[in-house]
Amino acid sequence: MVNFNAKFTNDGSVGLYSEQIGDIYHSIYGALSEAYEKFIFPANLDEFLNTHDEIKILDLCYGLGYNSKSFLNFYFNIYSKKNNFIPHLNNYINSIYTNNICNKIFHKITLHGVDIDKNLLKLSPLISHKKKFINTKKNMNIFSKKNLFNSRKFFIKDYINIFIFLNLLELYKKNYIDKDLHEILANNSNKKFFTLNLAYLIKKFDLEGYELSQYECLLALLHNIYYKYISNSYKNALKLFKNENIKFRLYNQDARSFIKSTDLTYDYIFLDAFSPTKAPNLWTAEFFGNLYNHLSDDGMILTYSNSASIRNAFLKNNFYIGKIFNKYENRFTGTIATKNESLIKHKLDNFEIGLLNTKAGICYHDNAELTLDDKTILLNRKIACENSNLISSTKYKKEYKCSMML
Ligand SMILES: C[S@@+](CC[C@H](N)C(=O)[O-])C[C@H]1O[C@@H](n2cnc3c(N)ncnc32)[C@H](O)[C@@H]1O
């Protein structure tokens, strides 16, 4: 039985839970909202795009692809509408008002997603999204009326999912709908989590007796169905798929082996791993050292973690670090690491700087080859904490509170 524990999160997008890891993949407040709030908006993409003609993004721990999809959606539906004058690319200006999606590409875009779970990569373009905000009492407490309105604005256009689907079909060909995927899709209790178009596609395969693994049939059907029902989205997706300026690629690989094998440098790295205690191998000082080598000088790593040990691991590798401000929740929700100090908008405060020098700030460590397993990484850190003379974070917090009251 394939592990697929899904439920709708509060903004209508699908969130997952892993029993095996004992961790959530997405915040219950909104899987999609979280992608915009923790990665896309704090990345200051407008400023970057207005001053560069190329952008390279690495989405580590791609999962269902919310961060990559939100970037594409931001680019084609928010950025391109706001910025119809790009100083270094003014030959495009006249074409912006035409409805050809490719006229909205002002940059060379490279977008790479990496995830160890093949099923999630393949399912990512097929995931549905309830358009209506889920209006529970709990939500009303969490979101003010204003935020409720804002969270409704998060969306992913159909053609972005189809674009990803086309790329995956190209990658997997006959093996797209394999045994695992079929098991997940055929399970009745999962059906609500997938798009109607896909459900229709699968049904058509079953009814008409097509072999599920036939790539050509799948493409032909996809072509027919999308042309018939959502032709504009399909046409846009095809145009993007064929456009030379946008290079999208998914890697079904361990993030550590990926980073060791790539020779690319990225402008943005979205690090969306499970929490440090569940997946410490993607939060070690050694892994961050490798990320440093693959980040451009104007680049930025974004993570949702604000733990002192993670911040110290960045500092040990000569990054400048800052905080992510979430304007919807009106609080700081993560960490930004860069090579360029001027990109930091929110510096750590005195309390947070002090916390770095407590036991909570002790880093997770890997070996130089990045091959230690999670259990060993956790054990080594536990031993380092036990042998450390540093003050505990609990004591530090108490002392800090008292000093503030004096
Ligand atoms: C918190 S979820 C990320 C959610 C994701 N960004 C999304 O939009 O759905 C963590 C992801 O990390 C992936 N993962 C876990 N260990 C990994 C590894 N060593 N290398 C690459 N991906 C990994 C899991 O499969 C999971 O999809």
The ligand as a Gaussian input file, in Angstrom:
#p B3LYP/6-31G(d) Opt

LIG

0 1
 C        7.936000      19.397000       3.944000
 S        7.787000      18.414000       2.491000
 C        7.944000      19.649000       1.243000
 C        6.636000      20.022000       0.595000
 C        6.797000      20.544000      -0.790000
 N        7.642000      21.688000      -0.925000
 C        5.459000      20.767000      -1.501000
 O        5.280000      21.806000      -2.145000
 O        4.621000      19.887000      -1.444000
 C        9.362000      17.626000       2.462000
 C        9.688000      16.905000       1.162000
 O       11.047000      16.477000       1.243000
 C       11.169000      15.275000       0.523000
 N       12.432000      14.650000       0.954000
 C       12.687000      14.032000       2.132000
 N       13.985000      13.680000       2.202000
 C       14.565000      14.085000       1.047000
 C       15.876000      14.020000       0.513000
 N       16.871000      13.460000       1.220000
 N       16.119000      14.541000      -0.688000
 C       15.120000      15.119000      -1.416000
 N       13.859000      15.215000      -0.972000
 C       13.581000      14.713000       0.248000
 C        9.899000      14.509000       0.859000
 O        9.605000      13.539000      -0.106000
 C        8.871000      15.652000       0.886000
 O        8.240000      15.789000      -0.353000

